[in-house]
Amino acid sequence: MEIEQKLKQLAKKHKIPEELLKEAIALEKDRVMYANRQCVPKLIKAIAQHAE
């Protein structure tokens, strides 16, 4: 619940619609998740090389 309150405060402070802020956060989350999915195979390969 605390995050929701912070989100409302940010939206009010910067005079932007709360929904727009939520959409931006969702898009950023998707972008981060996509980057993590790209990194995982590289990490597995590096761990395998160092484990040998």
TIKE-107444 format. One record per residue: residue number from 1; x negated, y negated, z negated of N, C-alpha, C in turn. Coordinates in steps of 0.2 Angstrom, whole numbers, plus 5000, padded with zeros to 4 digits. Atoms other than C-alpha are relative to their C-alpha. Example, Ala and Ser with C-alpha at 12.3 -4.5 7.8 and 13.67 -1.06 7.14 Angstrom:
+-----+--------+---------+------+---------+----------+-------+--------+---------+------+
: num : n.east : n.north : n.up : ca.east : ca.north : ca.up : c.east : c.north : c.up :
+-----+--------+---------+------+---------+----------+-------+--------+---------+------+
:   1 :   4996 :    5006 : 5000 :    4938 :     5022 :  4961 :   4996 :    4994 : 5000 :
:   2 :   5004 :    5006 : 5001 :    4932 :     5005 :  4964 :   5004 :    4995 : 4997 :
+-----+--------+---------+------+---------+----------+-------+--------+---------+------+
END
This chain:
+-----+--------+---------+------+---------+----------+-------+--------+---------+------+
: num : n.east : n.north : n.up : ca.east : ca.north : ca.up : c.east : c.north : c.up :
+-----+--------+---------+------+---------+----------+-------+--------+---------+------+
:   1 :   4996 :    5006 : 5000 :    5000 :     5000 :  5000 :   4996 :    4994 : 5000 :
:   2 :   5004 :    5006 : 5000 :    4986 :     4988 :  4997 :   4997 :    4998 : 5007 :
:   3 :   5002 :    5002 : 4993 :    4980 :     4989 :  5015 :   5006 :    4996 : 5003 :
:   4 :   4994 :    5003 : 4997 :    4998 :     4984 :  5020 :   5000 :    4993 : 4998 :
:   5 :   5000 :    5006 : 5003 :    4997 :     4969 :  5009 :   4994 :    4995 : 5003 :
:   6 :   5005 :    5003 : 4997 :    4980 :     4964 :  5016 :   5001 :    4998 : 5007 :
:   7 :   4998 :    5001 : 4993 :    4986 :     4966 :  5034 :   5005 :    4994 : 5000 :
:   8 :   4995 :    5006 : 5000 :    5001 :     4954 :  5030 :   4997 :    4994 : 4999 :
:   9 :   5004 :    5006 : 5002 :    4989 :     4942 :  5022 :   4996 :    4997 : 5006 :
:  10 :   5004 :    5002 : 4994 :    4978 :     4942 :  5037 :   5004 :    4997 : 5006 :
:  11 :   4996 :    5002 : 4995 :    4992 :     4940 :  5049 :   5003 :    4993 : 4999 :
:  12 :   4998 :    5007 : 5002 :    4999 :     4925 :  5039 :   4995 :    4995 : 5001 :
:  13 :   5006 :    5005 : 5000 :    4982 :     4917 :  5037 :   4998 :    4998 : 5007 :
:  14 :   5002 :    5001 : 4993 :    4978 :     4918 :  5056 :   5006 :    4998 : 5004 :
:  15 :   4994 :    5002 : 4997 :    4996 :     4914 :  5061 :   5000 :    5005 : 5007 :
:  16 :   4999 :    4995 : 4995 :    4997 :     4930 :  5072 :   5005 :    5005 : 4998 :
:  17 :   4995 :    4995 : 5002 :    5011 :     4943 :  5073 :   4997 :    5006 : 4997 :
:  18 :   5003 :    4994 : 5003 :    5008 :     4957 :  5061 :   5000 :    5006 : 5005 :
:  19 :   5000 :    4994 : 4995 :    5013 :     4970 :  5075 :   4994 :    4999 : 5004 :
:  20 :   5006 :    5001 : 4996 :    4999 :     4962 :  5086 :   4994 :    5003 : 4996 :
:  21 :   5006 :    4998 : 5004 :    4986 :     4965 :  5072 :   5000 :    5008 : 4999 :
:  22 :   5000 :    4993 : 5001 :    4992 :     4983 :  5069 :   4998 :    5003 : 5007 :
:  23 :   5002 :    4998 : 4994 :    4991 :     4986 :  5088 :   4992 :    5000 : 5001 :
:  24 :   5007 :    5001 : 4999 :    4973 :     4979 :  5089 :   4996 :    5005 : 4995 :
:  25 :   5004 :    4995 : 5004 :    4968 :     4990 :  5074 :   5001 :    5007 : 5003 :
:  26 :   4999 :    4993 : 4997 :    4976 :     5006 :  5082 :   4995 :    5001 : 5006 :
:  27 :   5005 :    5000 : 4995 :    4966 :     5002 :  5098 :   4993 :    5001 : 4998 :
:  28 :   5007 :    4999 : 5002 :    4950 :     5000 :  5089 :   4999 :    5006 : 4997 :
:  29 :   5001 :    4993 : 5003 :    4953 :     5016 :  5080 :   4999 :    5005 : 5005 :
:  30 :   5001 :    4995 : 4994 :    4955 :     5025 :  5096 :   4994 :    5000 : 5003 :
:  31 :   5006 :    5001 : 4997 :    4940 :     5017 :  5103 :   4994 :    5003 : 4996 :
:  32 :   5005 :    4997 : 5004 :    4929 :     5023 :  5088 :   5001 :    5007 : 5000 :
:  33 :   4999 :    4993 : 5000 :    4937 :     5040 :  5088 :   4997 :    5003 : 5007 :
:  34 :   5003 :    4998 : 4993 :    4932 :     5041 :  5107 :   4992 :    5000 : 5000 :
:  35 :   5008 :    5000 : 5001 :    4914 :     5036 :  5103 :   4998 :    5005 : 4996 :
:  36 :   5002 :    4994 : 5005 :    4913 :     5049 :  5089 :   5000 :    5006 : 5004 :
:  37 :   4999 :    4994 : 4996 :    4919 :     5062 :  5101 :   4994 :    5001 : 5005 :
:  38 :   5006 :    4999 : 4995 :    4905 :     5058 :  5113 :   4993 :    5001 : 4996 :
:  39 :   5006 :    4999 : 5004 :    4892 :     5058 :  5099 :   4999 :    5007 : 4997 :
:  40 :   5001 :    4993 : 5003 :    4896 :     5075 :  5092 :   4996 :    5005 : 5004 :
:  41 :   5004 :    4996 : 4996 :    4889 :     5085 :  5106 :   4992 :    4998 : 4999 :
:  42 :   5007 :    5002 : 5001 :    4873 :     5075 :  5105 :   4997 :    5001 : 4993 :
:  43 :   5002 :    4998 : 5007 :    4872 :     5077 :  5086 :   4999 :    5008 : 4999 :
:  44 :   5001 :    4993 : 5000 :    4874 :     5096 :  5088 :   4994 :    5002 : 5003 :
:  45 :   5006 :    4998 : 4997 :    4860 :     5097 :  5100 :   4994 :    4998 : 4997 :
:  46 :   5006 :    5002 : 5004 :    4848 :     5087 :  5090 :   4999 :    5004 : 4994 :
:  47 :   5001 :    4996 : 5006 :    4852 :     5097 :  5074 :   4997 :    5007 : 5002 :
:  48 :   5003 :    4993 : 4998 :    4849 :     5113 :  5084 :   4993 :    5000 : 5002 :
:  49 :   5007 :    5000 : 4999 :    4833 :     5107 :  5090 :   4995 :    4999 : 4994 :
:  50 :   5004 :    5000 : 5006 :    4827 :     5102 :  5073 :   5000 :    5006 : 4995 :
:  51 :   4999 :    4994 : 5004 :    4833 :     5118 :  5065 :   4995 :    5005 : 5002 :
:  52 :   5005 :    4995 : 4997 :    4821 :     5128 :  5076 :   4993 :    5000 : 4997 :
+-----+--------+---------+------+---------+----------+-------+--------+---------+------+
END
